[in-house]
């Protein structure tokens, strides 16, 4: 195989925390008098907390000071943490464990690449603390997707060159980040939104090693032992 590592986004790929983000942002926008829909929420996927708040303020045509924005972002995060603190292993998305275990049994390294600073809490609540070879998250990464920093950091932590990494992403910004890092990208979700990904599946339950090998062949990568 050409692939030596798979890097997974967390929200929407490993677990479905998008609903908790939406409910927390909706509570905040209701307080601010901003109309915020689930379609609006799509723009926030894979984006950092402060960048998400900037998008929301743009939607509502509101301007706030830096200190006001920090206060609101912290408040949203407080509400979000209260929700994810009640997560359980049952919230791991279908196919995740089966696919990751197949990769590990074939000596393919796995890493997490997420903008979320709450990654450690989520992994703890769903029982995935020790499954990844490395975790690059918002606690060690400064630049938001589509900047490739999070994926480059993940590849560095596991010692795999970027060109031999495959990223799994559910957000447009994340797909762009993976491509900017020079990595193969498999989108999780809607083909019409994630059209720039090399392959799009509905969830990791549609993935297996044979499908990954087939993608490598379609992209013209050399088969290496």
N, C-alpha and C positions, 0 to 999 in steps of 0.2 A: 504493500500500500504506500501511496504517496503521503497521506495524512499521518502526522505524528501527534497531533493534539486537537481536541475539540474544546472550544470556549463557549460557554453558555451565558446568555443574559439570564437574569433571575426573574424579574416581573414579567409574567405572560409566557414564559418558556418553561421554567421549573415549577413555579407556583403562580396562582392567579391573584396577585395583590392589586391589580389595576382597579378592581371594584372598590377597594379600601381607599386608594388614592382619590378616586372620583368622589366618593361619599365625603371625604375630608375636605377636598377642594370645594365641593358643592356647598358644604356648610359654611365655608369661609366666604364664597361668592354671594351666597344669600345674605349674609351679614353686610356685605359691601354693596348690595343692590345691583350685582352684575348677573346677567342671565348666562348661565354656564350649562352646556349640554354634554351628552356623552360624545357627540361628534367633536366638540371643542376639546374634550379630554384626550382624543386621539393625538392631538398636537403635542401633548405633554409626555407621551410615552418615550422612555429612554432619555428624557431631559432632566437636568438637575433641578433641585427644589427652587432655587432662586430664579433660574431661567424660566421655570414653569410659572412662577408668580409674575414675571415680566410679561409673559404671553397673556395671562389672565387679565392683567391691568391694561394691556393693549386692547383686548377684546372689550373691556368695559370702558375704554377711553378714560382711564384714571391715571393720575400721576401722584406718586408718594415719595417721601424722602427715603434715603438709605436705611435709616433707623426704623422708620415705619414699616418698610418692606421686611426687614429682618424680624421684627416683632410678629408680623403676620405669618411669615414662613415658619417661625418657631411654633406659633399657635397651631397651624395646620399640621405640623409634624407631631405635636403633642396628641392631637386627635387621632392621627394615623397610627401612632405607636400604641395607643390604647386599643385599637382594633386588631393590629397584627400580633399583639401580645396574647391574644386569645386563639391564635392559629394552632392547628394540629397537623400531624402527619397525613391525615386524610385529605389535606389541601394540596398535596403534591399532585401535579397534573398527570393525566393518564399517559403511560408509556415511558415516563422519565426514568424510573429505576431500571426497567428492563433494558432500555437502550444504553444507559450509562454503564450498567454491569457488563453488557456485551462489549463495549469499548474497552473497559478495564481488562477484561479477560483476553483481549487481543493486544494488550500492551500499548494502547493509545492513551496518552495522558489527557486528563480533563481538568478544566479550570473554569472559574466563574468570573465574568466581567460585567459588573453592574455599577450604575451611577449611584445606587442607593447607599446611604450611610447606615441604614438599618439592616443591612445584609446579615451581620452576625446574629441579631435577634431573630430574624426570620429563619435562618438556617437552624438555629437552636430550637425554635418552636416546632419546626417540622421534622427535626431529627436528622438533618443532613450536615451536621457540623464537620464530620470527618470523611466525607465521601470525595471531596475535591482535592486534587494535588496542590492547588493554589487558588487563592481568592484575591482578585483585584476589585476593590469597591470604592465608594465615595470617600472612605476614610483615608485612602492613600493616593487617590487620583484627584487632580485639580481641575482638569478641563472636561467639559461636558461633551457628550456625543452631539454632533457627528465628528468631533475631534477623535482621532484613533487612540488617544493616550491609554484608555482603560484596557483595550485589547493588546496594545503593545506591552503594557505593564504585565498583563497576564502571561503573555508569551515569554517575557523575560523571566518571570518567576518560575516557570517550568522548564526553561532552557530549550525552547523550541523555536526555530527560525520562523518568521512570520508567514513565509510562503507555504509552509506546511501545516498551517493551522486552519481549522474550519470553525466559523462562528455561527451560532444559532441565535437569531434575533427576531423579535416580534414588532419592532418599531422602525419606522423609516429612518430616523436619525441613527439608530443602531446599525442598520444595513449600510448606510453611508459611512459610518465609522469603520466598520469591518473592511469595506472596499478601500477606504483611505489607508488602512493598515496593510493593504496588499494581501488580504486573506480571502479564502473562499467563504461565501456567506449563504447560509440556508435560512430562508425566511419562515417564520411560524405565523400563519394567519392568512390574510387576504392577498391573493396574487395581484389584484389591481392596485393595491397600496404598496406592496413590497416587490414591485415589478423589476427592480434592479438587482435583486438577489439572484444567485446562480440557480437556485431551486427554491420552490415554496411548497411547504406541506402544512396541513391543518394543525398538526401537533406532533410531538415526538413519538406518539403511538403509531405514526406512519413511517418512522425511521427505523432502519436496521443497517448492519454493516454492508450488506449487499447493495443497498441503495446508495450508500456513500461511495463504494467502489465504482458503481455505475456512473455516478456523477463525475468522479475523477477521470474515467475513460472518456466521457463526453467532452470534458474540458481539455483533453489531450495530455493529461499528466502521465508521466512515465510510471510504470509499475515497478516498485522497488521491493525487494525482500527485506 
